[in-house]
């Protein structure tokens, strides 16, 4: 009986794992790590809409609202230090289908940044708030990160 329970639990755990990266989670938006040279920071999760298939012909959608990017990065204690013209890599736990990056000032979106694949280059000095919007089959997710571009 113990063996049956063990194998049943093992099957449930393995079935829940994402085959692509081994992360147990397809029920919430993937984590985003922003990297440049040897620096990295986990981006703050903003608003999103995420749908999961219940496996019975139904789906559950979770929609979460958030504050604007400059405010959600307020908890980011240390700004990510980098230099002008540096390539910034966006490493998602699960690769998205589409990525868009915006620069924000204190209260509104200023402009869109050119993205190639999952990278972009810094093109402005100062403390810059970047909004990253990524799209998957399950939904659209907004992230934010503050960089100190020198």
Secondary structure, 3 states (H helix, E strand, C coil): CHHHHHHHHHHHHHHHCCCCCCCCCCCCCCCEEEEECCEEEECEEEEEEEEEECCCCCEEEEEECCCCHHHHHHHCCCCEEECCCCEEEEEECCCCCEEEEEEECCCCEEEEECCECCEEECCCCEEEEEEEEEEECCEEEEEEEEEEEC
